Amino acid sequence: MTTPSICLCGAAPDTGNLGVSALAYATLGALARRLPRLSVTVFDHQRGVRPFRPVVGGRALDGARAGLALTRRLHRPESVGRLLALARLGLYLDEPARRVRDARAVLDISGGDSFSDIYGAWRFRAVTAPKRLALRARSPLVLLPQTYGPFASPRARRTAEGIVRAAHSAWARDARSFDTLRDLAGDRFDPARHRAGVDVAFLLETLEPGADTLDALPGWFTQRDGSVVAGLNVSGLVWNDPGAARERFGLACDYRAALVAMCGEILKTPGARLLLVPHVVTPPGQRESDPAACAELAEQIGAPGRVAVAPAVDDPRHAKWIISRCDWFCGTRMHATIAALSSGVPTSTLAYSLKARGVFESCAQGEQVADMRTLDAGAAAARALASLRDRAGVRASLERALPAVMGTANDQFDAVADAIDPSWRSGAAPAPARAEALGCAAK
């Protein structure tokens, strides 16, 4: 019996953004439970092909990491310009291209929300390059649940339309994004191929971090005397340069003022403790650093002993464990809030884009979204604090909604496993791996 092989693009497990890493580990974990003999190639932006044996669900997967980069240095084997040009000639001289060509499926998730040109033309080319390589190699392209658009450029939209229509299958991660997916597919829309799902990070497993992390928070998760542990994710993207964030995202809210007001009200509750949780961990001095933003907020609000900054971890499963121990959580990084929602923790969000509302609505939690594009600092803080005060009701509502969400999350990976190896349910011999056998659209 041959070993099914896949490629995973758009979700490297060590970018510093734990949300992107969560997509990688959740995808690999979900597939490992269905296809235990799976071989994986995870594409990243580093150089060369390197061994990679991720442990997911208690099982080590066989695999490798391979570089795939948008670079003008066309002599490098990870240059997507080189790989695309050679593939046009039917030449697969470099190992990254051969891995794409030989894969049973190429899974692409675009970092969850980067299949758009709002981050600039360069990033759009980088995000679409592996998709184009898969289609050129006639390998089945599976677009995992993600956000589609928006597209400011007609050219970018036409590129996205071509990819969506040629893909073996394409999933949206919420109902709002599914409307965009349907629109992109146009008259090629096929409900068997273009489908609504949920964010794959709902299936991320939870792992207890090591003693060094827990020792930094003595008593925070064992002291259960009726006090409330309120978790708060502070986004360095919005906090560290508030003027740029207001202009970029069209915010009506002073983010710093909203957080300071929230924290002050939380600490008025007798016995309440506030845990600040970073979810994007970049080197010190970088603009998106959550740890720096958390530390600055902690210094502003004071209250030593009742306020702590959680240690920066490099595994999203450890971050999810920390978040799952909170009695209530509010985040700005979307995948920090998904870690809370999927753990059944009553959750609110200070949102800077539409994507958060779609995810919260998938859990019947739309009322817990404080949209900073339409609310000022006082109103945003009040919306989040209302969630905290009604956390018992919010928890009950979330518990009613979660079984359907988790069911959808598992159903979508059943379908993805079918695309990789249709025999996985019966244990029969694997089917042919080529695109034609899987009904992939001609490219």
N, C-alpha and C positions, 0 to 999 in steps of 0.2 A: 504494500500500500504506500503510495507516494504521500509526502507531507505537503498539505496545502500551504502556499506562500502568498502573502499579501504585502502591499506597501501602504504606509500611513503617512499622509502629508498634511501639513498645516497644524501640527500639534506635537512639537518637540517637547520632551519631558523635563527640560532643564533650562527654560528660557528666563527664569526668575519671576515670570508671571505664573503664579500657582493656578490661575484659571485655565491657562493653556495647558499646563501640565496635567490638570485634572481631566481635561478632555482626552489626553493621551492615555493616562492610566485607566480611566473609566472604559474607554474603547477596548483597550487590550484585555482588561479584566472581563468584560462582557463576552468577548470573543473566546477567551481562554476557557470559559465555562462551557462553551458550546463546541469548540474545536481545540481540544487539549493538545493536539499534535501540530498546531499552527506554527509556521515560521514567519517572522515579521521583519520587515525593513522599515525603520522609522527614519524619515528624512528630516534633516536639520540644516543649519547654515554653517556647519563646520566643514573641515576638509577631510576627504578620504572616506573609506569604509572601515568601520570599527566594530568589534564584537559588542553585543548588547543582549543581556539576558534578564529582562525585567521580571521581578517576582510579583505576580498579581494573583489574588485569590489563593495564596499559599502555593502557587505553582510557578516555576521558572519557565518562561517562554524562550524558545530558540530564536535568535535573530541577530540583527546588525543595525547600526546607525550609519547613515550615508549622507554625505553632503550634497546639497542642491542649492545653488546660489545664483542670484542675478548679478553677474559681474562682467566687466569688459575684458577680463583676462580669459580669452576664449581657449587658451591652451590647457586650462585646468579642467580635469575630468568632471568636476561638479558644476561647471558652467552650464546653465540651462540654455543659453544661447547656442552653445556648441552642440549640446545634446539634441535640441530641437532641429537644428540645421542638418545634423547627420541623420536623424530619424526621418526627415523629409526624403532623404536619399535611400532610406531603408537600411542604414548602417547603425549598428549598435556596438560601437567599439569600446565604450566605457562601461564599467561595472554598474554605475547608477542606472544608466539607460537599460542595460540588460535586465536588471532587477524589475524595472517597470514593465518591460516587454513580457517577461516570463511570469508575472504575477497573475494569480487567479482573479484578483481584483485590486484596484488602487482606490483606497479610501481617502477622501479629502475632506477636511473640516474647516479650513480657512481660519484657524484660530477662533472659531465660533462666530465672529462677527466682522471678518475682514474681507468678505467677498463684496467689495464696494470700492468706489473710487473717492470717497470722502476723505481718505487718509493720504491722497496724492496718487499721481500717475505711476510713480516708481513702485509703490507698495502694491498697487493693483496688478502691475505686470508680474511682480514677484509672487503674488497669491495665485494668479491664473496660470503661471508657467507649468507647475506640475500637472495641472488639469489638462493643459494642452499637450503635454508630453504623453500622458496616458492615452488620450484620444488618438494621437498620431501613431502610437505603438499598437493601437487596436486592443488595448487592455480595458476590461470593464471598469468604468469610472463610477464609483458610488460616492455621491455627495452626502456625507453624514449630516445629521440635523444641525442647521446653522441659520444665520440671518442672511437674507439676500437683499442687497442694496443698502441705502439708496445709491442711485447712479446719477451724477451730475452731467457726465459727458455722454452724448449719444453714441459715440464710438465704444465707450466702456459698456454701455447697455447692450449694444449689438454683440459684443464679445460674450457677455454673460448669457444672453439669449442662446447663442450658438452652443455654449458649454452645457447649459441646462437641457437643451433639446437633444444633444448627442449623448448625454450621460446614460449609463445603464439604469441608474435610479438617482433621485434627488429628494432629500428630506428637508423640511423646514422645522425649526425648533419651537414654533408657536403659531397660533392661528393668524396673527397679523403678518408674519413673514411668509406663511403659506399663501396668502393672497398675492404677495409679490412674486412668489415662485410660479403660481398659476399664470400670472400675467406675463412673466418671462417666457414660459413655455408656449403661450399663444395657442395657435391651432394644432400644435404638437402635444398639447397637454394630454397626459395619460394617467388616470387615477391609479393605475397599477405601478407606475414608475415615479410619479410626482406626488409626494405624500406628506402629510402632516405628522409631526412627531413631537418629542420634547428634548430638551437639552440632555446630552449624554451624561453630563456630570451628575445627574440624579442617581446614577448607578455607581458612582465612585464609592469604593469601600472606605471604611474608617479604620485607621491604625493608630494605636497609642504611641506617642513619641517616646524617645529615650529619656533616661533619668536626668540628663543634663537640662532638658527642656522643662520637665516637671519640677525639678529642684529650684528652678528660677521663679516658680509660682507656688510657693509652699502654702498648702491649705486651701487654695482657691477652688479646687474641685472635690475636696473631701469634706469641707466644712458645710454641713447642711443643717443650719440652725434656724431656718426660716428666712434667712437673708436672700437677697436677689443678686445674681451675677448677671449684669447687663453687658453684653458684648457689643463692641462698636468697631467696624472697619473704617479706617480713614484712608481715602484715596489720595496718594501723592500726586496723581495726575491733576486733581482739582485743587488740592490744598496748597501745593508748593508754588504754584504760579496762578493765583486766582484771577488775575486780569486776563491772562491768555485763555484760561478755561472758560471764563464768561464769554469771551469773543468767539472761541472755537465752537462751543456748544450752545450758545444763545441763552445763557443762564440769566434768570431774573433774581437769583438768590445769592446772597453773600454766604458761601459755603462755610467759611470759618466762623462767622457769627452764628450760623445755625447750629454748628457743632458745639460751640462754647455754651450757647443757651441750653441745648439739650443736656449736656453734661451737668450743668448747674442744677437743672431740675431733677435729674436722676439722683444726684448726690444729696438732695433734700430728703429723699426717702430714707428713713432710719434703717441702718444696716446694709443699705445697697452698696454694692461694689461694682466698679467699672473696669472692664478688661478691653484694652485697645488691641485689635488684632490686625497685623499687616497681612496683605495677600499678594502684593507685588514687591519682590525683594530684589532691588537693584543695588549696585555698588554705591557707597556713600557719595553724595554730591550730584547724583543723577536726578533729573527732574521728576521722574515717576516714582521715586522711592516712598513706599508706604511706611517703613520703619521710621524714617526721619520725620514724616508728617505726624505719626503717632506720638513720637517723643516730644515734638514741639507742642502738640495739644496737651499732653500730660503735664508739661511744664507750665502751661498757661493756667490750667485749672487747679493745679496743686493737689491737695488731699492725699498726701502720701499714706500708704497703707490701705487706702480704699480705691486707689487707681493704680493700675499696672499696665505695662506694655508687654504683650506676649512675645516671647523670643521669636525671631524670624526663623522659620523652618524652610527646608528646601523640598519637602515632599507634601503635596496637597492633601494626602491622606492624613498626615499628622495635623495639618491645619484644620481639617474637618473634625478630627477628634476634639481639638480644643474648642471649636465653635459649637460642637454638639453638646458640650457640658454647660453651656450658658442657659439661663432661664429665659432670656429674650435676646434678640440680636437685631442690629441695624447695620446695614452695610451700604457702601457706594460701589465697590467692585462687585459686579454681578455674580461672579462665581463664588465669592464669599457668601453672598446671600443664598445661592443654590446649596452650598454646603449646609447652611442652617435649615432651609426649607426641607431638604431631603432627609434631615435628621429629626424632623418634627418639632423644631424649635420655632416658637412664634417670632415672626420676622417682619421687619419693615425695611425700606430702602430710601435713601436720598438719591434719586435718580437724575442723571444728566443726559439721558438719551431715551428713545422710545423702546429700546430693546428690553429694558427692565420690566416695563409694563406687560409685554407679551409673556415673559417668563412667569411673572406673578399671577397673571390671569390664568395661565395654564394650571395653577394650583388653587384657583378661586380666591386669590389673595390680592386682587387688583386694588382694593381699598387701602392696602398697606403701602402703596407707592406714593411717596412725596416727590413730585416732579419739580425739580429745581428750575426747569425752563418756564414754569408758569407760576410758581409760588415764591414769595419772598422768604427771607430767613425765618421770620416769626411763624409764618404759616407752615413752612416745611418742618420746623422743629415741633410745632403743635401736632402735626399729622403723625409724626413718628412717636411722640410721647403718648398720644391717644392709643397707639398700638401697644405700648408698654403697659399702660394702665389696664387695658382690656386683654392682657396676654392670655388669660384663661379662655376667653371666648375665641381669640385668634387661634390658639392651639387646637381647640375643638374643631374649628372650621378647617384647619389644615389637616387634621387627622382624618376628617371625612373625605377630603379631596385626594390625599396622597395615594391610596391604593390604585385609583384609576391612572394617576400619573406614572407610578412605578410599573403598572401593567403595560402602558403604552411604551415606556422605555424598554421593557423586555421584549415586547412584540417587534419593535423596530430592529432590535439586534437578531431576533429570530430571522427576519427577512434578510438582513445583511449576511448572516451565516448561510442562508439559502443561496445567496449570490456567489459566495466563496466555494461552498461545497454542498450542493443540493441533497447529498446523501447523509448529511450529518445527523438527521433525526433517526435514521434507521441503522446507521453504522455500516451501510453498504460501501462498496468501493467508490472512490471519488469519481465524479463525472469529468469529462474533458474540460480543460481550463480556459480555452480560448473564448474570445468575445462572441463569436458566432454561436457557440453552444449556450451562452447565457442570454442570447437575444439582444446583445448590445447594438445600438444604432450604428449604421455605417458611418465611417469617418473618412 
